[in-house]
Amino acid sequence: MKKRKTQNSRREFIKQSAIASSFFIVPRNVLGGVGFTAPSDQLNLAAIGAGGKGASDIRNASVNGRENVVALCDVDFGGSAKESVKRFPKAKLYADYREMLDKQKDIDAVTISTPDHVHGPAAKYAMDRNKHVYVQKPLTHNIREARILTELARSQKVVTQMGNQGGSNPLLGMVQGWIDSGKLGKISKVQVWTNRPVWPQGGEMPKADPGQKPETLDWNLWLGPNELKPYVPNLHPFNWRGWWDYGTGALGDVGCHLIDIPFRTLGLMYPTDAECSVGSVFSQMWTPDYHPEGCPASSFITLHFGTTDKSKSPIEMTWSDGGIRPSHPDIIPANNDIGGKNSANGVLIIGEKGIISTNINDSSPLMPKLYLNDGTTEFGPETEPNDEPEYGHQRLWVDACKAGFGSKEHKGLTSSFDYAGPMTETVLMGNLAIRSYMLKDKNGDFFARKKLLWDGENTRITNLEEANQFVGREYRKGFEV
């Protein structure tokens, strides 16, 4: 067979390989040994963000070497990205994802595991070049970016997946079954909570100190779409999460895992409104216990949703972070955890006949629990439902990339952007409410502490124009979305 001349031809060959293999006279496993994958059937993968979570994302996407990792991009190969360099010694190394995607034409798909502020720009740049993308949660830094990526994935016909791996946990089927069978009766309330943040948050931004910048870190590229500013110690590689320029706080971190459970199983879509309050401290006067450039140490969010096919009554969802959790329901024994281990993180889905208590994305035991008012209980297993890394979340995406856009494998993904986009928008509505909470009028009075009414179809707050500045953001030239 002649060598294909274009990347598109090569991709089409990969998609058709499963069909063609049925006509081979000699089985491929005989030619290459058990588990052998012909080079022409391998997906060429690249990582944008190769350290930390990026190291496990590209490792899991490679499926133990079944796929071909051809490039790694990171702004600091002196840090934890060294693990990926050692694992994939043949991969070409880049600091700038734009250079990598423009120069290296053999890339089929990329994993994106950067700080939140780079998710949208990197994903759009890759999809504009017809690359399949796997993007860590939250899908984007703001609501506008999530809507753009969702629509772009459809128009470019690329296969996508967000990195909320709990969405592929088979135990979600148990929660879904309880809801679909009507065991809870009419569901009207959901409570979600977390012990995050577990990083610095709520105080003043650390002072810049360019002299402390690691020699191996490209600070300019780390800033990405943000304006150039002097190096601030310790934001990289982890403590960026609590600052609006770079992160999305506790909601963007674990909210994409926890809110996923009710959003998915109740078939929710865009909320109709959002309202928040934050922790305060007494000094000269009562003031919010955080600085406007960063997330608060604790917050409480209320979102409302209309009826859906799976929920015939409106739903009120509350979110609390900073270690604040809901009261222990009477029908759950006092000595039982609610949500996950030690009740630190969790979800309660509350119906007229009982409660589902779960946290299937946290540490063991991963056990959804059903408590009914009549004393009936049903518990999930105390052990992991399978031993595949992260429930096969990355591997399933890779299989769908090879099968092609619109394939059954693609339609079977649990967090393609058709789902992950609206869910991310819902998560980020909480942050929009928090940021609006700090708005002041010309007299210095807080005027935005109200319920914000949301037009989800048009991505706008309808009763406070000033809040719409937080729907999107401004970008440095070369990193636009």
C-alpha positions in Angstrom: 0.0 0.0 0.0 1.3 3.4 -0.9 2.1 5.9 1.9 -0.7 8.4 2.5 0.3 11.9 1.6 -1.9 13.9 3.9 -2.7 13.8 7.6 -6.4 13.7 6.7 -5.9 10.6 4.7 -4.0 9.0 7.5 -6.8 9.8 9.9 -9.3 8.2 7.6 -7.2 5.1 7.4 -7.2 4.8 11.2 -11.0 5.2 11.3 -11.4 2.5 8.6 -8.8 0.1 10.1 -11.4 -1.8 12.3 -13.5 -2.5 9.2 -10.6 -3.5 7.0 -9.1 -5.8 9.6 -12.1 -8.2 9.2 -10.8 -9.1 5.7 -7.2 -9.9 6.7 -6.5 -13.6 6.1 -3.7 -13.6 8.8 -4.8 -12.2 12.2 -2.8 -9.2 13.3 -2.1 -10.8 16.7 -0.3 -13.6 14.8 1.9 -11.2 12.9 2.8 -9.0 15.8 2.1 -11.0 19.0 -0.7 -10.7 21.5 -1.7 -7.1 22.0 0.2 -5.9 19.0 -1.1 -2.7 17.3 0.1 -1.9 13.8 1.8 1.5 13.5 -0.8 2.6 11.0 -3.5 2.0 13.5 -1.9 4.0 16.3 -3.1 7.5 17.3 -0.4 10.1 17.3 -0.8 11.9 20.6 0.7 15.1 22.1 0.5 16.6 25.6 0.0 20.3 26.3 1.0 20.2 30.0 3.1 17.2 30.6 3.7 17.4 34.4 1.4 16.8 37.4 -2.1 15.7 36.2 -0.8 16.1 32.6 1.7 13.2 33.2 -1.2 10.8 34.1 -3.4 12.1 31.4 -0.9 11.4 28.6 0.2 8.1 30.2 -3.4 6.9 30.4 -4.1 8.1 26.9 -1.2 6.1 25.5 -2.8 2.9 26.9 0.4 1.3 28.0 2.2 2.1 24.8 -0.6 1.0 22.5 -0.7 4.6 21.1 2.2 6.7 19.9 3.2 9.8 21.9 5.0 12.1 19.4 5.3 15.4 21.2 5.3 16.9 24.7 4.7 20.6 25.5 5.4 22.2 28.9 6.5 25.5 30.1 8.8 23.9 32.7 10.6 20.6 31.9 12.6 21.0 35.0 9.6 20.1 37.1 7.3 17.1 37.2 7.1 17.0 33.4 10.4 15.1 33.6 8.3 12.0 34.3 6.7 12.2 30.9 10.0 12.9 29.1 11.5 9.8 30.7 8.4 7.7 29.8 8.2 8.9 26.2 11.9 9.5 25.2 11.1 9.7 21.4 8.6 12.5 21.8 9.7 16.0 20.6 9.7 18.7 23.3 8.2 22.1 23.0 7.5 25.1 25.3 4.8 26.8 23.2 1.8 24.7 22.2 1.2 27.0 19.2 4.7 26.2 17.8 4.1 22.5 18.4 0.7 22.4 16.6 2.0 24.5 13.7 5.3 22.6 13.1 4.4 19.0 13.9 1.9 17.9 11.3 1.6 14.2 12.4 -0.3 15.0 15.6 -3.8 13.5 15.7 -5.0 14.4 19.2 -3.8 16.3 22.3 -4.4 16.1 26.0 -4.5 19.6 27.7 -3.6 19.6 31.3 -2.5 23.2 32.1 -3.7 25.8 34.6 -7.4 26.7 33.9 -6.6 30.0 32.1 -4.9 28.2 29.2 -7.6 25.5 28.7 -9.7 27.5 26.3 -6.9 29.1 24.2 -5.1 25.8 23.8 -8.2 23.8 23.0 -9.4 26.3 20.4 -6.0 26.4 18.8 -5.9 22.6 18.5 -9.5 22.2 17.3 -9.0 25.0 14.7 -6.3 22.6 13.3 -8.6 19.6 13.4 -7.1 17.9 16.4 -9.1 15.8 18.8 -8.8 17.2 22.3 -9.0 15.9 25.9 -9.2 18.9 28.3 -8.8 18.7 32.0 -11.6 20.1 34.2 -12.9 22.7 34.2 -13.3 22.7 30.5 -12.6 26.4 30.4 -11.8 29.4 32.6 -15.2 31.2 31.8 -18.6 30.6 30.4 -18.1 32.3 27.1 -15.1 30.0 26.3 -17.2 26.9 27.2 -19.9 27.8 24.7 -17.3 28.5 22.0 -15.5 25.2 22.5 -18.8 23.3 22.5 -19.9 24.8 19.2 -16.4 24.5 17.7 -16.2 20.8 18.5 -19.4 20.2 16.5 -18.4 22.3 13.5 -14.9 20.9 13.3 -16.2 17.4 13.8 -13.5 16.5 16.4 -13.8 14.0 19.3 -13.6 15.6 22.7 -13.6 14.7 26.3 -13.3 16.7 29.6 -11.2 15.2 32.4 -13.9 14.7 35.0 -13.1 11.0 35.1 -15.8 10.2 37.6 -18.3 10.5 34.8 -17.0 7.2 33.5 -17.4 5.5 36.9 -19.9 2.6 36.4 -21.4 3.3 39.8 -23.1 6.3 38.3 -25.5 3.8 36.7 -26.7 2.8 40.2 -27.5 6.4 41.0 -29.2 6.8 37.6 -31.3 3.7 38.2 -32.6 4.9 41.5 -33.6 8.2 40.0 -35.1 6.7 36.8 -37.1 4.1 38.8 -38.8 6.8 40.8 -37.6 5.5 44.2 -37.0 9.0 45.5 -40.4 10.3 44.2 -40.4 14.0 43.3 -36.9 15.4 43.7 -36.7 19.1 44.6 -33.3 19.7 46.2 -29.7 18.9 45.8 -26.9 19.7 48.2 -23.2 19.7 47.1 -20.2 20.5 49.3 -16.5 20.2 49.6 -13.6 20.8 52.0 -11.7 22.6 49.3 -9.7 24.9 49.0 -6.6 22.9 50.0 -4.4 25.6 48.5 -3.8 29.3 49.5 -7.0 31.2 49.0 -8.9 34.2 50.4 -5.9 36.5 51.1 -3.8 39.0 49.3 -1.9 38.0 46.1 1.8 37.3 47.0 4.3 40.0 46.0 6.2 39.7 42.7 9.8 38.6 43.0 11.4 38.0 39.6 14.6 36.9 41.3 13.0 33.7 42.5 11.8 32.4 39.1 13.2 28.9 38.3 15.6 28.9 35.4 13.6 26.2 33.7 10.3 28.0 33.8 9.1 30.1 30.8 7.0 32.6 32.7 5.8 34.4 29.6 4.2 31.3 28.2 2.9 30.3 31.6 1.0 33.6 31.7 -0.5 32.7 28.3 -3.6 34.9 27.7 -3.0 37.1 30.7 -1.1 40.4 30.5 2.6 40.3 31.1 3.6 40.9 34.7 6.6 40.1 36.9 7.0 36.6 38.3 5.1 35.8 41.4 6.6 33.0 43.5 4.8 29.7 44.1 1.8 30.2 41.7 3.4 27.5 39.5 2.8 24.6 39.6 -0.2 24.4 42.0 -1.1 27.5 44.0 -2.6 29.4 41.0 -6.0 27.9 41.6 -7.2 30.6 44.0 -6.6 33.6 41.7 -9.2 34.6 39.1 -6.5 35.4 36.4 -5.4 31.8 36.4 -7.8 29.5 38.3 -11.5 28.9 39.1 -11.3 28.1 42.8 -13.0 25.1 44.5 -15.9 25.1 42.0 -13.6 24.7 39.0 -11.5 22.1 40.8 -13.8 19.6 42.6 -17.1 21.2 41.5 -16.8 19.6 38.1 -16.7 16.2 39.8 -19.4 16.7 42.3 -21.9 18.8 40.4 -21.5 16.3 37.5 -23.4 13.7 39.5 -26.8 15.5 39.9 -26.3 17.4 36.6 -26.0 14.1 34.7 -28.5 11.9 36.5 -31.2 14.6 36.7 -30.7 15.7 33.1 -30.1 19.3 34.0 -29.2 22.1 31.7 -28.5 25.8 32.2 -29.6 27.3 35.6 -32.2 30.0 35.6 -30.5 32.1 38.3 -27.5 32.2 40.8 -27.1 33.7 44.2 -24.1 33.7 46.6 -22.7 34.7 49.9 -19.1 34.5 51.1 -17.4 34.3 54.5 -16.7 37.7 56.2 -14.4 39.0 58.8 -14.8 41.8 61.3 -12.2 44.6 61.2 -13.2 48.3 60.8 -16.5 47.0 59.2 -18.0 43.9 57.9 -16.1 43.2 54.6 -15.8 40.1 52.4 -13.0 37.9 53.7 -11.1 37.9 50.5 -9.5 40.2 47.9 -11.3 40.8 44.6 -8.4 39.4 42.6 -8.9 36.0 44.2 -11.5 33.5 45.3 -12.9 33.6 48.9 -11.9 31.1 51.6 -15.5 29.9 51.7 -18.7 30.5 49.8 -22.3 29.4 49.5 -24.1 29.3 46.1 -27.7 28.6 45.2 -28.7 27.7 41.7 -32.2 26.9 40.4 -33.1 24.7 37.4 -36.4 24.2 35.5 -38.0 20.8 34.9 -36.3 18.2 32.7 -37.2 14.8 31.2 -35.8 13.1 34.3 -37.0 15.7 36.9 -40.6 16.7 36.6 -40.3 19.4 39.3 -37.9 22.4 39.6 -34.6 21.8 41.3 -32.8 23.9 43.9 -29.0 23.1 44.1 -26.8 24.5 46.8 -23.0 24.5 46.8 -20.8 25.2 49.8 -17.0 25.1 50.0 -14.4 25.9 52.6 -15.4 22.9 54.7 -19.0 24.0 55.3 -21.3 21.1 54.8 -25.1 20.6 55.1 -26.8 19.3 58.2 -27.0 15.5 58.7 -30.4 14.3 57.4 -32.5 12.5 60.0 -33.0 9.4 57.9 -29.3 8.8 57.7 -27.9 7.2 60.9 -25.9 9.7 62.9 -22.7 7.6 62.8 -22.8 7.2 59.0 -20.8 9.5 56.8 -22.8 11.6 54.3 -21.3 12.0 50.9 -17.7 10.6 50.9 -15.2 9.6 53.6 -15.5 11.7 56.8 -18.3 13.6 55.1 -15.6 16.0 53.7 -17.1 16.1 50.1 -20.4 14.9 48.8 -23.7 15.1 47.2 -27.2 14.7 48.6 -30.1 14.2 46.1 -33.3 14.8 48.2 -36.7 13.5 47.2 -40.1 13.2 48.8 -39.5 9.5 49.5 -35.8 9.5 50.5 -32.2 10.6 49.9 -29.3 9.5 47.7 -25.9 10.2 49.5 -22.9 9.8 47.3 -19.4 11.0 46.3 -18.4 8.5 43.7 -15.4 10.7 42.6 -13.6 10.8 45.9 -11.3 8.3 47.7 -12.4 4.9 48.7 -15.0 3.7 49.6 -16.8 4.7 46.5 -20.3 3.8 47.6 -23.5 5.5 46.6 -26.2 5.0 49.2 -30.0 5.1 49.1 -32.0 5.8 52.2 -35.7 5.7 52.0 -38.2 7.1 54.5 -39.7 3.7 55.2 -36.3 2.4 56.5 -35.2 0.7 53.2 -31.6 1.1 52.2 -29.5 0.1 49.2 -25.7 0.5 49.1 -23.2 0.2 46.3 -20.1 -1.9 46.5 -17.2 -0.9 48.8 -14.6 -1.7 46.2 -13.7 0.0 42.9 -16.0 -1.1 40.0 -13.0 -1.8 37.8 -9.2 -1.6 37.9 -8.6 0.4 34.8 -6.9 3.8 35.5 -9.6 6.5 36.0 -12.3 4.1 34.8 -10.8 4.1 31.3 -11.8 7.8 30.8 -8.8 8.7 28.6 -8.7 5.3 26.9 -12.3 5.6 25.9 -11.6 9.0 24.4 -8.7 7.5 22.4 -10.9 4.7 21.1 -13.5 7.3 20.0 -10.9 9.3 18.2 -9.9 6.3 16.2 -13.5 5.4 15.5 -14.3 8.9 14.4 -16.7 11.8 15.0 -20.3 10.5 15.3 -19.3 6.9 15.9 -20.9 4.8 18.6 -17.7 5.1 20.6 -17.9 8.9 20.3 -21.5 9.0 21.2 -20.8 6.8 24.2 -18.3 9.2 25.8 -19.5 10.5 29.1 -18.0 14.0 28.9 -17.7 15.0 25.3 -18.1 18.8 25.0 -21.8 18.5 24.1 -22.3 17.4 27.8 -19.2 18.9 29.4 -19.8 22.4 28.0 -23.2 23.1 29.6 -22.1 21.4 32.8 -19.0 23.6 33.0 -21.1 26.7 32.3 -23.3 25.7 35.3 -20.2 25.2 37.6 -18.8 28.6 36.5 -22.1 30.4 37.2 -21.2 30.1 40.8 -18.0 31.9 40.2 -19.8 34.6 38.2 -22.0 35.2 41.2 -19.0 35.3 43.6 -17.2 37.9 41.4 -20.3 40.0 41.0 -20.6 40.0 44.8 -17.7 42.4 45.0 -19.0 45.0 42.5 -19.4 48.5 44.0 -21.1 51.6 42.7 -19.5 55.1 42.5 -20.3 55.6 46.2 -18.4 52.5 47.2 -21.6 50.6 48.1 -22.0 46.9 47.2 -24.9 47.0 44.7 -24.8 43.5 43.2 -25.7 41.3 46.2 -28.9 40.0 44.6 -30.2 37.0 42.8 -28.7 37.1 39.3 -31.2 36.1 36.6 -29.6 34.0 33.8 -30.5 33.7 30.1 -28.6 30.5 29.4 -29.3 30.4 25.7 -27.8 33.8 25.2 -25.2 33.6 28.0 -26.3 36.8 29.7 -27.3 38.1 33.1 -30.6 39.9 32.5 -31.0 42.0 35.6 -27.4 43.3 36.2 -25.5 44.4 33.2 -22.3 44.9 35.1 -22.1 41.2 36.0 -21.8 40.3 32.3 -18.2 41.4 32.3 -17.4 38.0 34.1 -19.1 35.9 31.4 -15.8 36.2 29.3 -12.4 37.8 29.6 -9.8 39.8 27.7 -6.8 38.1 26.0 -3.3 38.9 25.3 -2.6 39.0 21.5 -1.8 35.5 20.2 -3.9 33.7 22.9 -7.4 34.8 21.9 -10.5 32.6 22.1 
